[in-house]
C-alpha cells in the first residue's frame, strides 16, 4: 500500500503543471534568504581552493625535482613509471570507452579509442618534457618554485581566516 501511494504521488508531482513553479519558487526563496552567505561563500571558497591547489602542485613539483636531481637511478625509474602509467591509462580509458560504446550504440568500434590514446600520450609526453626541462635548469627553477611558495605562504598568513 505505501509503495503504491508513493508511486501515485510521484506520478502526480511529475505530471502536475504547477510543479516547476513550486520548485523554482522554493529555490528562489532559499537564495533570497541566504544571499549574503551564498555570496560570501562563492567569493572566498573557489579562489582559496584554486590557490591552495596551485600551491600544492608547486610543492609536489619541487619535491619531484629535488628527488630526481643528480640521481640517475630515480630518473630512470620515474621515466619507466611514466611510460607504464601511460599504458595503464590507455588500457583503462579504452575499456571504459568501449563499454560505453557497447551500452549506448551496441557497436564495437576499437577505432574510437585512438584519439584518447593520442591525447593521453601527448599529455604524458608533455609532462615528462616539462620535468626534464626543469631538471636542465634545476637551480633557477627550484629557486623560482621556492620563492613562489614562500610568497604564497606569506600572503596566506596575512589573510584573515574564513568565518
N, C-alpha and C positions, 0 to 999 in steps of 0.2 A: 504494500500500500504506500509507504513513504517514497519508494523509488518511483512509483507511478505519479505521485504528486510532484516530485522534483522534476521529472521528465516533462510533465504538463506545464509547470512553472517555467522551465527553461524554454519550451516551445513558445509560450506566451510572451516572454521577455524578448526573445529573438524576433518574433514576428510582429510585435507591437510597434506601431508607427511613432510613438512618443518616446521610446526607449533612448534613442540617440539624444534627444533633447534633455532628458533627465541626466544622462551620463555627462554631457557637456556642461549642464548647469552645475552638477556636483563638482566637476573638475575645476570650473571657473571659480566656484565658491571657495574651494580649498586654496587655490592660487591667490585669491584676493585676501584671504585671512592670513596666509603665511608669506606674503610677498616680500617683506623685508628679510625674513630668514632665508627664503629661497635666493634672493638677490645676493645676500651676503655669502651664502654657501657657494653659489656659482661664480662669485667674483674672486674667491680665495682658493677654493679647492683645486680646480683644474690647473691653475698656474703653479701652485705649490707642488702638485703631483708631477707635473711635467718637469719642473726644475729639479726635484728630488730624483726623478728617474734619470735625467741627464747627468746629474752628479754621480749617481751610482754607476752609470755606464762609463763615465770617465774614470772612476776608481777602478773598475774592472779592467779597463783598457790599460791603465797604468800598471796594475798588478801583472797583467799578461806580459807587457813589455819588459818589466823587471825580471820576470821569471824566464823569459826567452833570451834575454841579453847575455852574450858570452857563454851560452850553454847550448852547444850544438845538438846534444842528445835530446834535450827537451824540445828544441826546434823541430827536429825530425819527427818526434812523437806528435807534436802539435800538427804538423803538416799531414802526417798519416791519419790522425784522428779527424782532421778536416775533410780529408778525402772519404774516409769511411762514413762520416756523418752525412756527407753529401749523398753517397749511395743509399744510405738508410732513409734519408728524407725522400729521395726519388721513389724508392720502393713503397714507403708509407703513403705518399701522396698519390702514387699510381693506383694502389689498391683502393684508396678512398674514391678517386675519380671513377675508376672502373665500376665500383659498386654503385655509385650514384647513377652512372650511365645505365647500368643494368636495371636499376629500380625504376628510373623515370622514363627511359627510352626503350628499354628491352632490347638494346643492341650492344654488342661487344665491339667497341672500336678502340683498339690499342693506340691508334694514331692520336687520340685526344690527349694522351699523356706527354707527347713530345714537347709541346710548349711549356708545360710545367717543369719538365726535366731541364730544358734550356734555362728557364728562369731561375730555378734553384742552383744550377751550375754557375750561371753568371753572378748570382748573389754571393755564393761561397768564394768564387774566384776574386770578386771584388773585396771581400772581407780579408782574405789571405794576402792579397796585394797591398791593402792598407796596412796590415800588420808588418809586412816586410818593408814597406816604405818607411814606416815609423821606426823600425829597427835600424834602418840605414842612417837615420838622423836621430839616433837614440837620445843623446844629451839634450838637444834642442826640444824634441817632442816631450820628453819626460818633464823638462823644466816648464814647458807650456801647460802640461796637464796639472802639475803640482800647483802652479800659480792659479790656474782656473779654479781648482778645488779649494784652495785657501781663500780666494776671493769670495767664492760662493759660501763657504762656511762663515766668513766674516759677515756677509750680507744676511745670512740666515740667523746668526746670533743677534744681529741688531734689530731684527723684526720682532714685533710683539707676537706672543703666542696666539693661536686660534682660540676663540671663545667656545 
